[in-house]
């Protein structure tokens, strides 16, 4: 049956930034589809752990700050040692620092590029080495509609997300013929902690809603089904796609 091709039983899935927002929704959905879950974040939160364990799946939390290169490098070896394997990687963790470009601090640039782009490459490279040995694996990057656009007052974030889109295509070209699928999801404006500043700006919030054909902001659950699809055998012939999850934003 076709629904069986969406099952993830027996897979180990790692989700960075999986304790809240989009990452939490993705981790929960992958667990519902059958995967054991590893969450990487700076601090543990119990809600996703309880949700995963209640489904009878294994759960691991690994604490790491992905703005620190040496911590990022330790993630994959620690996960494989504990869980025994890695089949699915979701590079979701990210930060955003808002300021006009002329005032944008170099520290904010460095932290954002390290967390949102460099960590995505380092984790994908390490996961790829494991997946290449098996001839099978799924990597899902979280890009953004700002992978296609310029945004406002978020120059480092936009640069990083453009980079994520390019990296997704580059890794797909390298690994598609070797059994590894690399794709990305590109959310628009979602109600998460990352967008709190513009949620609280009534003019920006209203303009974003008006600019979105669906007439609302996204919520984390809106991205969960697409993540399960890209993690599952149902997407085995899909490579290098940057899929907008945007309420029609990119069609405007």
Beta strands, then each sheet from edge to edge (+ up, - down):
strand 1: 12-16
strand 2: 36-41
strand 3: 59-63
strand 4: 88-91
strand 5: 137-142
strand 6: 180-187
strand 7: 242-245
sheet 1: 3+ 2+ 1+ 4+ 5+ 6+ 7+
end
